[in-house]
Amino acid sequence: MVKFDKDKISLPIIVGGIVGTAVNVLCCLGSLAGGIVAVYLYKKNGGFINYENSAFIGCLAGLFGGFLGGILNYIIAMSKIIHSDMFMYGFAAGFFIIGIIFSIIIGGILGAVGGVIYAVIKNR
């Protein structure tokens, strides 16, 4: 069962999600980095980490980062569509929904992997 301190988890998740979104220039490396940063900050705040906690915290950071990244991708795509001759707003709405869902799922999975990678390295 995953046990964590609820008071110490919110800031690492938010910072990890933002880092994951900002670093996400090399495919999915940002989601891994976001999970690692979130678990690092949770440990630095005095939280206990094991593999379950690390995966959970990394997953939450990845979910937040995926949501944030999906919104940013939609804004960029809409600015390109509006400034071009193709006004396909229906396509853009579908793109937004599919993009957000895909970003959240992949971000959560890779964030959990990043959290576990950090736990494996620290528990050596």
C-alpha positions in Angstrom: 0.0 0.0 0.0 1.3 3.4 -0.9 1.9 5.7 2.1 3.0 9.2 1.8 2.8 12.5 3.5 0.0 14.6 1.9 1.4 17.9 3.1 4.7 17.3 1.3 3.5 15.9 -2.0 1.8 18.9 -3.8 4.9 21.1 -4.5 7.0 18.2 -5.9 4.2 17.1 -8.2 3.7 20.6 -9.5 7.4 21.3 -10.0 8.0 17.9 -11.5 5.1 18.4 -13.9 6.4 21.8 -15.0 10.0 20.5 -15.4 8.6 17.6 -17.4 6.8 19.9 -19.7 9.7 22.3 -20.1 12.3 19.6 -20.7 10.1 17.6 -23.0 12.0 18.5 -26.2 13.7 15.2 -26.6 10.6 13.0 -27.2 9.6 11.7 -23.8 12.7 12.5 -21.8 11.0 15.3 -20.0 8.4 13.1 -18.5 11.1 10.9 -17.1 13.0 14.0 -15.8 9.7 15.3 -14.2 9.2 12.1 -12.3 12.8 12.1 -11.1 12.6 15.8 -10.0 9.3 15.2 -8.2 10.6 12.2 -6.2 13.8 14.1 -5.4 11.9 17.1 -4.1 9.6 14.8 -2.1 12.6 13.1 -0.5 14.2 16.5 0.1 11.1 17.7 1.9 11.5 14.8 4.3 9.2 12.2 2.7 9.9 8.5 2.8 10.5 6.9 -0.6 10.3 3.3 -1.7 9.5 1.9 -5.1 5.7 2.3 -4.6 5.9 5.9 -3.4 8.3 6.8 -6.1 6.2 5.4 -8.8 3.0 7.1 -7.4 4.7 10.5 -7.1 6.3 10.2 -10.5 3.0 9.2 -12.0 1.2 12.1 -10.5 3.9 14.5 -11.7 3.7 12.9 -15.2 -0.1 13.3 -15.2 0.1 16.9 -14.3 2.9 17.5 -16.9 1.0 15.6 -19.5 -2.1 17.8 -19.0 0.0 21.0 -19.0 1.9 19.8 -22.1 -1.4 18.9 -23.9 -2.8 22.4 -23.3 0.4 24.0 -24.6 0.4 21.8 -27.7 -3.2 22.8 -28.4 -2.4 26.5 -28.1 0.6 26.1 -30.5 -1.5 24.1 -32.9 -4.4 26.6 -32.8 -2.1 29.6 -33.4 -0.8 27.8 -36.5 -4.3 27.0 -37.8 -5.6 30.5 -37.2 -2.7 32.1 -39.0 -3.0 29.8 -42.0 -5.7 29.4 -44.6 -7.1 26.2 -43.1 -9.9 26.9 -40.6 -10.7 23.5 -39.4 -11.8 24.1 -35.9 -13.6 20.8 -35.6 -10.4 19.0 -36.4 -8.6 21.2 -33.9 -11.1 20.3 -31.1 -10.6 16.6 -31.9 -6.9 17.0 -31.9 -7.0 18.7 -28.5 -9.0 15.9 -26.9 -6.9 13.1 -28.3 -3.7 15.0 -27.6 -4.5 15.7 -24.0 -5.5 12.1 -23.4 -2.4 10.8 -25.1 -0.2 13.2 -23.2 -1.7 12.4 -19.8 -1.4 8.6 -20.3 2.2 8.7 -21.7 3.2 11.3 -19.1 1.8 9.3 -16.2 3.6 6.1 -17.3 6.9 7.7 -18.0 6.7 9.8 -14.9 6.2 6.6 -12.8 9.2 5.0 -14.6 11.3 8.1 -13.8 10.3 8.0 -10.1 11.3 4.3 -9.9 14.6 5.0 -11.6 15.3 7.6 -8.9 14.4 5.2 -6.2 16.6 2.5 -7.7 19.6 4.9 -7.9 19.1 6.2 -4.3 18.6 2.8 -2.7 21.8 1.3 -4.0 
